[in-house]
Amino acid sequence: MAHKTNAVRLLDQMGIAYRLREYTVDPEDLAAETVAAKIGLPSEQVFKTLVARGDRNGICMAAIPGNAELDLKALAEASGDRKIQLAPVKELQSLTGYIGGGVTALAGKKAYPVYADETIERFEVISISAGIRGMQILLAPADYLTVTKATVAPLAHSKL
């Protein structure tokens, strides 16, 4: 059985049903599409968590489908910022406690505002990082939104 991450412990504490899926990590390819293929889900059902910094409200997180790109203008609008940019990968661990490829909005160092792309509500089950590379949590979108207190907004656009 996979070892329990802080994200998994949080779900246990809250009594939320989930399943874990482990996969082999390629440090050279942490793309959500690759993770989706390894765990057997379509990439639009695997949500990646991005960390961004706004000019007015500071750090926030955005959960978007693995096959999409974050629309920074849409995130700025949702978060009440004028400008927003992705946090540098080298800052992820100090901001969240998680490393790139393992960032999750659950049980991080600090509770940042979370914004989830509106497509999250299309699925019965979504997959998110369990807080480490090589493990994903499968859970109901409504449960994810409850735990993260996420605001749902149109945040993503298709990759070109």
C-alpha positions in Angstrom: 0.0 0.0 0.0 1.2 3.5 -0.8 2.5 5.6 2.0 0.1 8.2 3.3 0.9 11.8 2.3 -0.4 14.8 4.2 -3.0 15.2 1.4 -4.2 11.7 2.0 -4.3 12.1 5.8 -6.4 15.2 5.3 -9.0 13.3 3.3 -9.0 10.5 5.9 -9.6 13.1 8.7 -12.5 14.6 6.7 -14.0 11.2 5.9 -13.8 11.8 2.2 -13.8 8.7 -0.1 -10.9 8.5 -2.6 -8.6 6.0 -4.4 -4.9 6.1 -4.9 -3.1 5.3 -8.1 0.6 5.0 -8.2 2.7 5.3 -11.3 6.4 5.3 -12.3 7.9 8.8 -12.4 10.1 10.0 -15.2 11.8 13.1 -13.8 12.3 14.4 -17.3 8.6 14.2 -18.1 6.2 15.4 -15.4 3.5 16.5 -17.9 -0.1 15.9 -16.8 -0.8 14.1 -20.1 2.0 11.6 -19.3 0.6 11.0 -15.8 -2.9 10.6 -17.2 -1.7 7.9 -19.6 0.1 6.1 -16.8 -2.9 6.0 -14.6 -5.4 5.2 -17.4 -7.5 8.4 -17.4 -8.1 11.0 -20.1 -5.9 14.0 -19.6 -8.9 16.3 -19.2 -9.8 14.4 -16.0 -6.3 14.7 -14.4 -6.1 18.2 -12.8 -2.8 19.8 -12.4 -2.2 22.4 -9.6 -0.4 25.5 -10.6 0.9 28.1 -8.2 0.6 31.8 -9.1 1.4 35.2 -7.6 -1.0 38.1 -8.1 -0.1 41.8 -7.8 -2.9 42.5 -5.2 -3.7 39.3 -3.4 -0.4 37.3 -3.5 -0.2 33.5 -3.9 -3.1 31.4 -5.1 -3.5 28.0 -6.7 -5.2 27.0 -9.9 -6.4 23.5 -10.7 -6.8 23.0 -14.4 -7.2 20.0 -16.8 -4.0 18.3 -17.8 -4.7 18.9 -21.4 -5.1 22.6 -21.0 -3.1 25.8 -20.3 -3.8 28.3 -17.6 -5.4 31.6 -18.9 -3.5 34.1 -16.6 -6.0 36.9 -17.4 -8.9 34.7 -16.4 -7.1 33.7 -13.1 -6.4 37.3 -12.4 -10.0 38.2 -12.9 -11.2 35.3 -10.6 -8.7 36.2 -7.9 -9.2 40.0 -8.0 -5.7 40.7 -9.2 -4.8 43.1 -12.1 -1.8 41.0 -13.1 -0.8 37.4 -12.2 2.1 35.2 -13.1 3.1 31.6 -12.4 5.4 31.2 -9.4 8.9 30.0 -10.4 9.4 26.2 -10.0 12.3 26.9 -7.6 9.8 28.6 -5.2 7.2 25.9 -5.2 8.6 23.9 -2.3 9.1 26.9 0.0 5.6 28.2 -0.8 3.7 25.0 -0.7 5.8 22.3 0.9 5.6 20.3 -2.4 8.0 19.9 -5.3 7.1 20.4 -9.0 5.2 17.4 -10.3 3.8 16.8 -6.8 2.0 20.1 -6.0 -1.5 19.7 -4.6 -3.9 22.2 -3.0 -4.5 19.8 -0.1 -2.6 20.1 3.2 0.1 22.4 2.0 2.3 24.6 4.2 -0.2 27.3 4.0 -3.9 27.4 2.8 -3.9 29.6 -0.3 -7.0 30.5 -2.2 -7.8 27.8 -4.8 -9.5 28.3 -8.1 -10.7 25.4 -10.2 -11.4 25.4 -13.8 -15.2 25.1 -14.5 -14.6 21.8 -16.4 -14.0 20.1 -13.1 -17.8 19.7 -12.6 -18.1 17.6 -15.8 -16.7 14.5 -14.2 -17.7 11.9 -11.7 -14.1 11.4 -10.7 -11.0 13.6 -11.1 -7.4 12.9 -10.4 -5.1 15.2 -8.5 -1.6 14.9 -7.1 -1.3 13.2 -3.8 1.5 15.6 -2.8 4.4 13.5 -4.2 5.5 12.5 -7.6 4.3 9.0 -8.5 0.9 9.1 -6.7 -2.5 10.5 -7.7 -5.7 10.8 -5.7 -8.9 10.0 -7.5 -12.0 11.6 -5.9 -15.3 13.3 -6.6 -15.0 16.9 -7.9 -17.5 18.0 -5.3 -15.3 16.6 -2.5 -12.2 18.4 -4.0 -14.1 21.7 -4.1 -15.3 21.2 -0.5 -11.8 20.4 0.9 -10.0 23.1 -1.0 -12.8 25.7 -0.7 -12.1 26.3 -4.3 -13.8 29.0 -6.4 -15.0 27.5 -9.8 -14.3 29.8 -12.8 -13.3 29.5 -16.5 -9.5 29.4 -16.1 -8.1 27.2 -18.9 -7.9 27.1 -22.6 -6.9 24.3 -24.9 -3.3 23.9 -25.8 -2.6 24.9 -29.3 
